Amino acid sequence: MTIPTDSKQVSQSHCVQPETELVQLGRDPMSHERAVNPPIQRGSTLLFDQAADLYHAGPNQPIKGYGLEGLSTQDRLCEALTQISRGMGAVLASSGLQALTLALMATTKGGDHVLLTDSSYGPTRRFCREVLGPYGVETEIYDPRIGAGIEALIQPNTSLIILESPGSLTFEIQDIPAITAVAKAHQIATLIDDTWSAGLYMKPFELGVDISMQALTKYQSGHADVLAGALITHSPKWLAKLKSMHQMLGIGTAAEEAWLTLRGLRTMGLRMAHQDKVARQIAAWLEARSEVAQVLHPALPSHPDHALWQRDFTGAGGVFSVVLKPVATAKVHAMCEAYRLFSMGFSWGGYESLALPSSLNVKRRFPSQHAQGPLMRYAIGLEAPEDLLADLEHGFSVLNDA
Ligand SMILES: Cc1ncc(COP(=O)(O)O)c(C=O)c1O
C-alpha cells in the first residue's frame, strides 16, 4: 500500500469560507495514522531525555513540561479556535466560567479598577464582586450602550474593560470598536465574552479586542454533553500572561472534552446557520403575538442595536429573549411547563430547544432600557420550525387560560 506523504494539514490558504475552515482546522491525518480525526491523547507525566530540559520546559517555553498544559488533542482544538477567531493563540479551561475567571485573574491586581458591562453573564459579575472585590479590585458597572462615552468612566487605575455583545438575557449589542479605541488610547486591556457568536459570526480582534472568551459548552461542542471554555488572543503579551496564569491556577482540560469539542466544530457552521434561520423566523412570529411586549433579537430590524449588529456580525445563532406583557409568574411557569418540545434548563447552543423564564431586572443597574414584564430566553435547537411554532402556540394557550 502506498502511504501518501503530502500532509493535508490545513493552512489558511485552503480555507476560503468559514464552513470549509470548520471542516479542515485542527486535524492532520498524516501525523496520526491517516485517520480523519485526531486521537484522544491522555497524559500527566511528560518524559525528558535531557536533564537540562527539565527546568526549561513549560507553558511559555519551546517544550512542554507537564500534562496540565494540554497535549496534542488540546493543541489541535486551540489551533482551530485560534484560526476561527483570527487570533494568534488560545488556552483552554474546563468551563466557560473558568475561562472567564482565569482571564480576570490574569488581567487584574489589587488596587485596579475594572469596568464591566451591565449586560454581562451573571457569574462574571459575581466573581468580580465576591472574589476580586475582597482582593482590592473595584468593579464599576457600565451601561452596555455607552459606546465611546466609556471614556468618562476611566480612572488612572482602570486596568480592564469587560464586554459582552450581545448581552446575556437582554441582547444589547455594544459598540465594540468605539469602546476598544478608548481602551487602546488609555492602554487598558479589553476582554469580551464572545460565546454568542462562537468566533464564527464576529471577529473580536478585528474590532480591537485583546482577549476573547468563548464557552465551548455551547455551540462548539453543540450537544449539551461537554463543559469547556477557551480564551483566545491575538497578542503575544496576553497569550504569555494567560498561559502563565493557567499554569499557576492548575487548570487542565480533559483530552476527551477537547476531542468532543473538535468533533462538534465540524458541524457548528451548519447547526448555527440552521438555528439562526429558525430563530429569526420564530422571533418574527413572536413579535406579532399579543402576549409579547418586545422581542430582544439583534437581527430583527426592530432591535434598537440592529445597525450595530449588521455592521459587526455576519450571523446570529439561535438564542434570544422575549419580554412578555405583564402577567403573573405562575402563568409564565404554567406556559413553560406545558411546552412539549422546549425544555427548561440553563445553557444553550445544543441541538435541543430550551426555554428559560427569567427577569429583566435581576441585578441590573440600568434596567429601564426594555419593556417591563416577565422575560423568556429561548434557545432554538434543530427541531422543525413548524413543530416549535406549534409548541409556542400551545404554550400561549395555556398562558391565556391559566
Ligand atoms: C454568555 C455566557 N458566557 C459564559 C457562560 C459560561 O459557560 P459554562 O457553562 O461553560 O461555564 C455561559 C453559560 O451559560 C454564558 O451564557
PDBQT file of the ligand as one rigid body, heavy atoms in Angstrom, charges set to zero:
ROOT
HETATM    1  C1  LIG A 501     -22.725  34.215  27.854  1.00  0.00    +0.000 C 
HETATM    2  C2  LIG A 501     -22.151  33.086  28.661  1.00  0.00    +0.000 A 
HETATM    3  N1  LIG A 501     -20.860  33.127  28.991  1.00  0.00    +0.000 NA
HETATM    4  C3  LIG A 501     -20.294  32.154  29.716  1.00  0.00    +0.000 A 
HETATM    5  C4  LIG A 501     -21.021  31.075  30.150  1.00  0.00    +0.000 A 
HETATM    6  C5  LIG A 501     -20.356  30.033  30.998  1.00  0.00    +0.000 C 
HETATM    7  O1  LIG A 501     -20.138  28.856  30.302  1.00  0.00    +0.000 OA
HETATM    8  P1  LIG A 501     -20.014  27.453  31.078  1.00  0.00    +0.000 P 
HETATM    9  O2  LIG A 501     -21.410  26.980  31.297  1.00  0.00    +0.000 OA
HETATM   10  O3  LIG A 501     -19.222  26.606  30.160  1.00  0.00    +0.000 OA
HETATM   11  O4  LIG A 501     -19.290  27.730  32.361  1.00  0.00    +0.000 OA
HETATM   12  C6  LIG A 501     -22.369  30.993  29.822  1.00  0.00    +0.000 A 
HETATM   13  C7  LIG A 501     -23.186  29.842  30.280  1.00  0.00    +0.000 C 
HETATM   14  O5  LIG A 501     -24.400  29.831  30.221  1.00  0.00    +0.000 OA
HETATM   15  C8  LIG A 501     -22.961  32.025  29.063  1.00  0.00    +0.000 A 
HETATM   16  O6  LIG A 501     -24.260  32.007  28.738  1.00  0.00    +0.000 OA
ENDROOT
TORSDOF 0
